Structure formats: C-alpha cells, structure tokens
Amino acid sequence: MKKPKMTVIGGGTGIPVILNSLRTEEVDITAVVTVADDGGSSGELRSAMQLTPPGDLRNVLLAMSDMPRFYEKVFQYRFNESDGALAGHPLGNLIIAGISEMQGSTYNAIQILTKFFHITGKIYPSSEHPLTLHAVFNDGHQVTGESHIAEYKGMIDHVYVTNTYNDDEPKASRKVVDAILESDMIVLGPGSLFTSILPNLVIPEIKEALKQTKAEIVYICNIMTQYGETEHFTDADHVRVLNKHLGRDVIDTVLVNVETVPQDYMDHNKFDEYLIQVEHDFNALQKEANKIISSNFLRLEKGGAFHQGDFVVEELMNLVRVSRK
C-alpha cells in the first residue's frame, strides 16, 4: 500500500511538535503554514521586503529535518539586542528572506530549503502573498494585525484575512488545495486558535477544500487557554469556533489531553500568554465532533505545558490506519 497522505495545518510552535514526531513514520507529509504573522522579526522582514513572514516556516523546516542539531542551532541563532539592525532576528529568518528575494518568492525559497534540510515531506506557505489578519469582536470592534489582537479586551466573534499589499481575494498557494483533497487525514493544530490555525482555514480556497475533502479531519485541542484569544474556553468551545468559521461541522475527530497540569507549575513570566488549563465539556464536544479521543498527551518542560508529540502521533497513526481499511 502507498503511504498514507497526511496534511498538517497551523503555525506557531504547536505544529512543529507534531511534525517532528510524524516525520519518523511511514507517512507522506504536507505541512501548510500560516503567513499572517506580523510581529517580531517576521513582521519586520515582511514589512521591509513585502514577503511572506518566515518565522513559522523556519520552525517547520527544522521540525521536519533530519540534519544534525548543530544546523538547527545555526538556523535558530538569534542576534543580540545590541546588534543594531540585526537585533532580535534569527539567522534562519534572514536566510529565508534572502533566498526569497533571490528566487522571487518565499514559496520558491522553501522548496529549495526542503532539499537543503533533507526533508522528505512537503512544506507550503498557506498563501504565496503575506496576509493581514482581522479580528471582529462580539461588541463589533475590529482589530487589524495578528500581533495586536490580544491587546483588545473582549471576546472574538470571528476572524478573516486580506492580502496585505493588494486588494485581491486571498488565494491558497499552488498545490495546497490538491494536498487537502488528496489526503487521507487533515490535522489541525495544536496552536493558537485565532492566530495560528484559523488564518489558514479562512482563505476561501482552503475553506472550500476542507468541506470537499474525503479525508478525516482531526483537531488537536490546546492544553491551555490563551490570553487575548480563548479565555474561559472549554475544549468544545475551540471546536465550535472552528466549525463556525468553516461554515458547517467538518471536524471529525478531536484529540483532548486529560492529564492535569500541576498547580503552580506554569512559569507565567516565561509563558505569559497562557492562562489556565482548558476545561472539558464532553457533552457539548460530542455535538461538535463525531469522535473524541481523550488521553494523556501532556509534556511538561521548563515551566511550560506542551503536547507530547509521540503520544499524539501514535493516536493519529491508529486513526489513519483504520480510515484506510
């Protein structure tokens, strides 16, 4: 049998954890990565060069690479705050930006770097143009820019994206729609719901492909609620928001961590965007998804609560094997 085709969609630091474990399996992997980041190094390079932000793509490249850890340290090296114009920039972002300029697009740059990093899977930015994320709150207030959304005190009703540098309708990168339609499984997250996952899904072509695909669509629910995005959210609330943005119930399976984060474990100075552990509402969750897999997916590290990639991937592989029978 051919390898199962799995497409992982998201951004931030969430999906690299899953991709790093998934790359060791007999799977044909495609990663679709958000391009709506407008903060930090990515935001500066995006503004200066009008390119798709490189930061999330950088992290995914490293997660899917089998190159020695020394190369990762080089690619992730961040210039000191005393280094003038270079201050705060990871070397990898500058490399991606340079190759993007040389090749005419970030899409082309990433295809070159997947070969350089010995990646067997495929990595695509969700769009070949930088996107601007807009959040509309329950009170009607609107915030423009991913990095500014958490600053407004209110509950987000919905988000949408526009092209940053022209008025055309946002389009998916080449091959992204085909990857979704040809997949056996689509994995959403983990990651920031409104600023890492949804910026990909609200691109009209991707939204439509997710409605049409015969693939099983799996959502990996976040472990912690997030400041400015998901305060007081249950696991069911996360899935409800995804289904609402996609226009109908498309989430087939939800993976939920049920292991408790120890009280007072979280280092809230280091991980200041995370609030409390996501509460469970399994009755409501059953109305939003066909299947719920609850287990211990927790990894505690350096004062933070993360997904244990190997545990998550074990469940994903079980699911995809059953779906292909």
Steps between C-alpha positions, in 0.01 A plus 500: 500500500604857441594710799203679655485866404473738794477878483574699816371859509596770749788714618680627804679251724216244504519308174882461503458272804268272303702515178822410679344173621300435184805517270631171643185315389425349160287795396487740205497833690396843379525798736290811425627797698341833588627822340309754711769560764582873520697521825866473600767408248247358253298820508804720444622295202150478357460877518847579364491253209125439447554125532305229678622488863773236545485414872237224506643352180844495663373299796322251276811451284702408806231274643487294181877483448726209588816712490731513805394725791795731432328618181188571703702712742647696208161554335335599829781730618349834598713816480559691824297808586820705465545403134329801346283425198555126548384501864250228580503338155554123483762417241253261335252781435770700321598197291138437397455869421818508291412189299144632456636818346741300283231254381216750471277352772500337842321201346798436272744558785334238718507242220877552471550482877301175531770341284780667697356367828443148361124518550298222337164668556366820349471845656279772355411845629120512512512793256775630276424855610522642852159519664359740756285348773191688618306415817140607553394497865156430647450874565567581132849638559754397237877456542737476204829311529576167667739654753237749624203269553583402858523867600124556480291390798210308358383169354574433135197422284686416180816568299572547132804577282581742221799531271741744663628677189209483254121478497476156336319220680748286697590181317660177612853419393534271201460130591337572839144427384611182322682385815182545706277323247743210456571446872387209712514720809507874573646604837419843642726631774592503772556874518339837563143461382436845354854598399674179388231258378209710373708738281555200273145366508327827410684526167198428274666227291625314810163534672323351198757218466445402865126473432557284191782270615423139586788504749439458871542844660661487843537790742762483776348710776722741690604416855489855636270796441670801346501865603311723258360205302338217692443609860244272669484272194414133544617236254153513343531877451818451296327257264185713481708796378670286234169364371347848500781644287485209256125539454395156621614214722814372329703385801479121511727419794636698795805405705470628857762491774352394835820496704505780757765769489632517859383802694757782503716317243462751216764772478269788412788742461650287225168384350295810567241435227374179665237527774341185641446147381219453248193359674311203362137500388460159343122528460537814289805359323304196381264739317794661314699192393432136411781352707689608812831349605595601853835393638820619663666713233682726749868588496631726775822682419677807639189644663276444199225255406525352150375205299709184510544455126562125506179433696295715262651343188433149634129586509513666157660190348238275659227720353644514150552123489135440592375761250690332214361150563 
